[in-house]
Amino acid sequence: MENKIQIVFATGNVHKVKEINEIAKGSGIEFILPPEGFDPDENGKTFQENSFIKAKDAAVLSDSISLADDSGLCVEALNGEPGLYSARYAPTPQERIDKLLKNLANSANRKAKFVCAMTLVDKHGNILNQEIGECYGQIATRQAGLNGFGYDPVFVPNGYDITIAQMPESLKNTISHRSLALNKMIEFININLIDR
């Protein structure tokens, strides 16, 4: 598969694009950063709306097919918080983890899930496909591990006794909410957009 299809991945996060390309390895698709000036106003009411806002913004800016994800951590005992505001829950990644653990300090219910909503749009911003991936687990009582980012150091996926931040990248990329959504999206792209 020497002919790779390039798709703009609507994020300013270089780490995220690296992770996405790692998951997509061997699919014939390469994801690239949007051009300078990508700064969408994420004012949607759902993960899906926000992913559409980002994808459309990147598509119009780059004049090409774009994919965006919007993801977050939803904690059952906190009525789904931090949810849409996962990245804005507190000023820094460490403060976000501290706030989450503090808010759950007296809770026996540690159930949580990572949600990833993805939207693929054409170069005019029209929706081609949407997918959702969910990874269920528990919030640990203390953080552990140095891999990953965001809430990975306090999230223990169901069926494991380590946090996502303690996992090798290769394992994380098979069970994460992002990989579940992306694999469904790659299947759609391969069937509908790539000329064989």
C-alpha positions in Angstrom: 0.0 0.0 0.0 2.4 2.7 -1.2 -0.5 5.1 -1.8 -1.4 6.6 1.5 -4.5 8.7 1.9 -3.8 11.8 4.0 -6.5 13.1 6.3 -6.2 16.2 8.5 -6.7 15.3 12.1 -8.3 18.3 13.8 -6.1 19.0 16.8 -3.3 21.1 18.0 -2.0 18.2 20.1 1.1 16.7 18.4 1.0 13.8 20.9 -2.5 12.9 19.9 -1.6 12.8 16.2 1.3 10.5 17.0 -1.0 8.2 19.0 -3.6 8.2 16.2 -1.0 7.3 13.5 0.3 4.5 15.8 -3.2 3.0 16.0 -3.7 3.5 12.2 -0.4 1.9 11.3 -0.7 -0.4 8.3 -4.2 1.0 7.3 -3.0 3.1 4.4 -4.1 6.3 6.1 -1.8 9.0 7.4 -3.2 11.7 9.7 -1.6 15.1 9.7 -2.0 18.3 11.7 -4.3 21.1 10.5 -2.7 24.3 9.1 -1.8 27.3 11.2 -4.8 29.2 12.5 -6.8 26.1 13.7 -8.6 27.4 16.8 -12.3 26.3 16.8 -14.8 27.4 19.4 -15.8 24.2 21.1 -19.2 25.2 22.3 -21.1 22.0 21.6 -23.4 20.4 24.1 -22.1 16.8 23.4 -18.8 15.1 22.5 -20.2 14.5 19.0 -21.1 18.2 18.5 -17.7 19.3 19.6 -16.0 16.8 17.3 -18.0 18.1 14.4 -17.1 21.7 15.2 -13.4 20.8 15.1 -13.6 18.7 12.0 -15.5 21.3 10.0 -13.1 24.1 11.1 -10.1 22.0 10.0 -11.7 21.0 6.7 -12.5 24.6 5.8 -9.0 25.7 6.8 -7.2 23.0 5.0 -9.6 22.4 2.1 -9.4 18.6 2.7 -11.1 15.7 4.4 -10.8 16.1 8.1 -11.3 13.9 11.2 -11.8 15.2 14.7 -12.4 13.6 18.0 -13.7 14.9 21.2 -13.2 12.9 24.3 -13.5 13.0 28.0 -13.9 11.1 31.3 -17.3 10.5 32.7 -17.5 9.5 36.4 -20.7 7.9 37.6 -20.6 9.2 41.2 -20.0 12.8 39.9 -23.1 12.7 37.6 -20.9 12.3 34.5 -18.3 15.0 35.4 -15.8 16.1 34.3 -17.4 15.0 30.9 -17.3 17.7 28.3 -15.1 19.8 30.5 -12.5 17.1 31.1 -9.7 19.3 29.6 -11.0 22.4 31.5 -11.7 20.8 34.9 -8.8 22.6 36.4 -5.9 24.7 35.0 -3.2 21.9 34.7 -3.2 18.2 34.1 -2.0 17.5 37.7 -4.6 19.8 39.2 -7.3 18.1 37.2 -6.3 14.7 38.6 -6.0 16.2 42.2 -9.5 17.7 41.9 -11.0 14.4 40.6 -9.5 12.4 43.4 -10.6 14.9 46.0 -14.1 14.9 44.6 -14.2 11.1 44.8 -12.5 10.9 48.2 -15.7 9.8 50.1 -17.2 7.8 47.3 -17.3 4.0 47.2 -18.5 4.1 43.6 -15.4 4.6 41.4 -17.1 3.6 38.1 -16.1 5.7 35.1 -15.7 5.6 31.4 -13.6 7.3 28.8 -15.7 8.4 25.8 -14.4 9.3 22.4 -16.7 10.7 19.7 -15.3 11.0 16.2 -16.6 12.9 13.2 -15.3 12.7 9.6 -16.2 15.5 7.2 -15.5 16.2 3.5 -13.5 19.3 2.5 -16.7 21.4 2.7 -17.5 20.3 6.2 -20.3 17.9 5.4 -20.5 14.9 7.7 -19.3 11.6 6.1 -19.4 9.4 9.2 -19.5 9.5 13.0 -18.4 6.9 15.5 -18.2 6.5 19.3 -15.7 4.5 21.4 -16.1 3.9 25.1 -13.6 2.3 27.6 -15.1 1.3 30.9 -13.2 1.2 34.2 -12.7 2.6 37.7 -10.9 5.6 39.1 -7.9 4.5 41.2 -7.5 6.0 44.7 -4.0 7.3 43.8 -2.3 8.0 40.5 0.3 5.6 39.0 2.3 5.4 35.8 4.1 7.8 33.5 2.7 6.9 30.1 -0.2 8.6 28.3 -1.7 11.9 29.3 -4.8 13.5 30.9 -6.5 11.2 33.3 -4.6 8.1 32.3 -2.7 7.8 35.6 -5.9 7.3 37.6 -8.0 5.2 35.2 -8.0 1.4 35.6 -9.8 -0.2 32.7 -12.1 -3.1 33.5 -10.2 -6.4 33.4 -6.9 -4.9 34.4 -5.3 -4.0 37.7 -3.0 -1.2 36.4 -3.8 2.3 35.2 -3.6 3.2 31.5 -0.5 5.3 32.3 1.2 2.0 33.5 0.5 0.2 30.3 2.8 0.0 27.3 1.6 2.1 24.4 0.9 -1.0 22.4 -1.7 -2.3 24.9 -3.3 1.1 25.5 -3.7 1.4 21.7 -5.8 -1.8 21.6 -8.2 -1.0 24.4 -8.5 2.8 24.6 -11.7 4.7 23.7 -9.8 6.5 21.0 -8.6 3.3 19.4 -12.1 1.7 19.5 -13.6 4.8 17.7 -10.7 5.1 15.3 -10.7 1.5 14.2 -14.4 1.8 13.3 -13.6 5.0 11.4 -10.7 3.4 9.6 -12.9 0.6 8.4 -15.4 3.2 7.0 -12.6 5.1 5.3 -11.1 2.0 3.7 -14.5 0.8 2.4 -15.8 4.2 1.2 -12.9 6.5 0.5 -9.9 4.6 -0.6 -9.7 3.5 -4.2 -8.3 0.0 -4.3 
